[in-house]
């Protein structure tokens, strides 16, 4: 019986997320000819992802968010399970296991935020949408911080496994870049500079896809240990 390798899940999540973003962006540019949506401010000419997602493509937006987070959370769970079974470098200290647990907890919080912000769109539920947007960003950034911490500890303990250092630096780069962009996004949005804020939001979303793809690096080594 053919079995799906664990590394497939982050690839699926990343492809679905990229496809969702490109679908929304191209729809706004090509089909809607950059129209001014009802959810946009009067001074705004660049649509936020949420503006497009609250339009006719809301079903696509919700589906993309649900499937992306589903496969990403499976990737988090697979990483924990494979380390527990010894098919990936195992967590041997309580601290590492706690960090792994916190990674999953905050990923679930980020998941809830992303799914709920797609359902409670910015046109009909603007306040709730903003709360869930911040929950999504904070959840996944904190999750990334904890997994960086975990991999840093693993990398020190298992120096012969170069993949741990590679993954650590990829995820640390994501954390630093996304925090800086998130600060700029929040500052622009809450000071009424909506066009720069929209640009920052699209950039943050596209960079998130590379973070999702990075879990391929973590899970692929399990291919070599599938027979024990």
N, C-alpha and C positions, 0 to 999 in steps of 0.2 A: 504493500500500500504506500502510495506516494505521500510524503510528509512535507509540509511547508516549513522552510527554514525560518528561524526567528528574525533574521535580519531583513526579511521581506516586509515586516510590519512598519518600521520607520520609513522605508521607501514608499510604501503605499500611502502612509500619512502625509509625507512630504509632497508626493505627486498630486494627491487630492487637494491639499492646501494651495499649492501653486496653481492648479487648474481652476480652483474656485476664485482666487484672486484675479487671474488673467481673464476668466469669464466675466467677472464684474467690471473690470477695467475696460475691456474691449466693448462690452455692452454699452457702457457710458459713453465711450468715445465714438464708436462706429454706429451703433443702433440708435442711441438717444442723442447723438450729436452734441454731447456735452451740455445737455439742457440743465436748467436750474431747477432742482428738485424742491418740493414743498418743505422738506426738512432743513434746507440750507438757509443760512443767514442772507440778508439782502446784499451784503458786501462780498459774499462768497462766490467765486467762480470755479473753484476746483472742488469736486465732490469728495467727501469722505467715503471710505469703504462702507460705513454704516448708512450713508445717504443712498448709495446704489443698492445696498442690501435691503433697504426698506421699501424699495420700488417693486417692479414686477418680478425681479429676480430673488425675492425673499425666500421662496422654496429652495432655490439653489444655495443661497447663503446658509440657511439652516442645515441643509443636508451636508454641505461641505464642512461646516463647523463640527457637526456631530461625528461624521466619519473620520475627520482628521484627529480629533481628540480620542476617539475610540481606539484607533490603531496606535496612536502615540502612547496612550495609557497601557495598552497591551505591551508595548515596547518596554516601558518602565517596569511592568510586572515581570516580563520575561527576563530582564536584566537581573532583577532580584532573585528570581527562581533559579536561573542558571548559576548564579554565584552560590546560592544555597546548596545546589546539587553538585557543585565542584566542576561544572563544565566551563565556567569562567573563573578567573582569579577570585577566590572566596573572601568574604568579609570575615575576619578572624577576631575582631575586637568588638566590644559592645558599642564603642563610639562610632565605628563604621556602620554597624547595623542600625543605629539610631539615625545617622545621617541618611542612610538609604530609605528608612521609613519616612523621614521628613520630606525627602525628595518626592516620594509617591503621594504623600498627603497634600503637599502644596500643588502638585501636578493635578490632582483631583479638584482642588479649589479653582485652579486656572481653567480646568475643563468646564466646571459649572459656570464660571464667568463667561467663557466664550459661547457656550450653548445658549445661556440665558440672554446674553446681549443680542444674539441673532434673533431670538424669539421676541423679546421686548425691544422692538426697533426704535430708532431715534426719532421717527416721525410721530408715533403714537404714545410712546413711553419715554420721553427724553431723560427724565431724572433717573429712572431705573436703569436705562441703557448706560448712562455715564457711570453709575455705581458698578454695574457688571463689567464694563470695560476696564475700570481700574482693578477690579477683582481678577480679571483675566491676566492683565499685565503683571500685577503684583504676584499672583500665584505662580506663574511660570518663571518669573525672574528669581523668586525665592527658591523655587524648585531647582533651578539651574545653579544657584549659589551652593545649595546643599550637595548637589551631585559633584560639583567642582571640588568641594571640600573632601568628599568621600574619595574621589579619584586621586586627589593630591596625597592623601594618606596611603591609599593602595599603591600609588606610584613609588612612594618612599620604601614601602615594605617589599614590593616586587619590582625592583629596578630592571630586571631582565625582560620585563614585559613593556616594550616600548610603546605599544598601542595605548596604554594607560596615560602616558605623558601626552601623546598626540591628542587623545580625547579631552584631557584636562585643558590643554591650551585652546582647543577649538571652543569648548564650552565657556572658558573664562573670557575669551574674546567676545562671545555672544553676550555674556553678562555685562561687560563694560560698555560695549557699543549700545546695547538695548537700553541700559539705564540712562546713558547720556541722551539718546534719542527720545526716550520717554519723558525726561525732564523738559526737553525742548518742545515736545508735543503738548504736554500739559500746560506749559507756560504760554504757548501760542494760542491754544484753544480757549483757556480761561481768561486771556487778555483781549480776545476778540480778533486775533490775527489768524483768521480761519484758513486762508489759502496756504500759508506755510505749515499750519497745523495739519492740514489734509495731506500735504506732501510727506511730512514726517510720519503720519500714520501709515501710508502706503509703504514707505521704506521699512518701518518697524515690522510690518506684516510680512514683507518679502524676506527680510533677514531671518524671521522666525522659521521660515521653511528650511533654511540651511541648518538651523539648530536641530530641527526634526530629523533631517537627513544624517546628522552627525551620529545618531544612535546606530546606524549601520556599522560604524567603526567599532562600537562596543560589542555588538551582538554577532558580528561575522566570525570571530574566533571560535565560537561554539560549534561551527561547522566541523572543526577538526577534532572535536571531543564527543561527537554524537554517538560513537560506539563505546564510550567510557574512557 
